[in-house]
């Protein structure tokens, strides 16, 4: 599945797995860097979902206040 199609929950779950693997250690430097980069990308995906949710909530509140 492409990153653009990941749900918040999918990205968060994969991010947790990446963090766990990094915390366990034992990976080569190259593997650790790849995991770190993947984690950064997943964190960005999660943040976009959260920002979008915040925007929707703010829009709903504004619409309710206007009515």
N, C-alpha and C positions, 0 to 999 in steps of 0.2 A: 504494500500500500504506500502511496506517495505521502510525503510529509504534509502536503496541503490538505489531505483527506483525513488526517488523524483527528480523532475527537480529543477533547481535553483529557478525558479519562485514559484514553490509550497513550497519549503523550506522557501523562503523569506516571502511569504504570511503568512505561519503558524508562523514564527518567529515574524512577526509584531503583530499577534493576541496574542501570548504569552506575548510579551512586554506590549501590551495594558492591558491585564488581570492583569499583575503584577503591572502596574502603577495605576490601579483602586483600588487596595488593597481589603480588605475585605475577602481575602482567609485565610484559616488556615495556620499555619506554615508549616505543611506537604504538603498542596496543593501548597504553594508558593515555597517550595523546589523542588517539582516535576516539576513545571512550569520552574523554573530556570534551572534545569537539562535538560529539553527538549529544552529550548532555547539555551543552550550551544551546544547541539548536532546539532540543526538546524543551528547555526552559523558556526559550523565546516563543515557541508555539503555545505553551501553557500561558505565558503572559499575554499573548494576543487574545486568547480565549477569555481570560479574566478581564482584560481591557474592554473587549466587546460586550461582555456581560454587564460591566459597570455602565457602559454607554447606554445599553438597553434599559437598565434600571433607571438611570437618570432621565432618559427620554420619557419613560412611563410616568415617573413622578412629575415631570414638567407638564405632561399632557393632562394628568389628573389635577394639577394645580390650576391649569388654564380653564378647566371646565366648571 
